[in-house]
Amino acid sequence: MKNERNYLGSDDIKKIELEILLCVQQICFAHSLRLYLCGGTLLGAVRHQGFIPWDDDIDVCLPRPDYERLINIIHTKDVLPAYYEMLCFEDGTFSHPAMKIIDKRTYIEYDFFDERPDKGLWIDILPVDGLPDTQRKIEKLYKKTSIYRELLSLSLAKPGTGKTKIKGVLKLFLVPLARIPGTKTYAKQLRKLALENKYLSSKNVGIVTWGLYGAHEAMLKNEFEVPIDVIFEGKVFKAASCAEKYLKNLYGDYMKLPPVEKRKTHDMRVRMLDGKEDV
């Protein structure tokens, strides 16, 4: 049984994640890659000028061509510190069709998942892909990806566990079934769907492989590609010029704080390896 004093506090977790983000931003700047804040991280920048107080993760995105260049740069050039590691589906190191940069000096204890490769604190790096020209086709695409994402997450879950007893019991039956095709099968399908519409020739773009908000993720490419500056934790980062429209699509009245009961935290149990609890 580990002593609670060994676990990192929220401020320490955020500090480590911000350091990863700054490292990735430096790499992207040096190689002319377009890195944008997105999702809850962009919401935090616009509404709080930093992390959402009850949140503790970082999401960024790049256009698909830049995303693939970033993978190649990290593989072929010595750009990451030795204590960082890239995990991505493209090179077989990650189960999701996305990328993470993790800090190997940290360790996360998971309750609801079996052994995972992303055991350290991380930031999520997501590709922005082309989308169909019509709203109907965009919605159809995201309905398909939603099914595969659910199956992928279920295939990684730990049978018998869940935030409620009912979920735990259901997972006893559903997890083994979801694992029959295999996690890689779902991830391949997600990537295939994301690549159906080429980024360079598409009018509409959005995060597809892990687009949790469905068709609301869609943006006009000519607006997405125009960068603006935003402040996050006292540092300047880039976002799409359509940031306000994007946030409204995802969160509605995004400047209004949610009720206290909906301010959910991840409650991560994170510790430094080798007994290095101080960061």
FENKA-V443958 format. One line per field, one symbol per residue. phi: phi as a letter, one per 30 degrees, with the letter a starting at -180 (. if undefined). burial: + if it has 9 or more other C-alpha atoms within 8 Angstrom, else -. A space follows every 50 residues. Layout:
BEGIN
phi->???
burial->???
END
This chain:
BEGIN
phi->.ddedddddeddddddddddedddddddddchcccbdbhdddedddcbhl edeccbbbbbbbeeededddeddddcbdcceddcbccaddcicbdcdabb cccddcbcccccbdebddccebbcbcdccdbddcdddddddddddddddd dddddcdceicldbdddddedecddedddddjedddddddddddcdcded ccdcbadcebddchddddbdddcddcdbcbcbhiccbcbddceddddddd biddddddeedcddcdhdcbbddiicdcb
burial->-----+++---+++-+++-++-+-+-+++---++++++++++++++++++ ++--++++++++++-++--+--++---------++++++---++++++++ ++++-+++----+----++++++++++++++++---+++-+++-++-++- ++-+++++++++----++++++++++-++--++--++++++-+++-+++- -++++++++++--++-+++++-++--+--+++----+++++++--+++++ ---+--------------+++++---+--
END
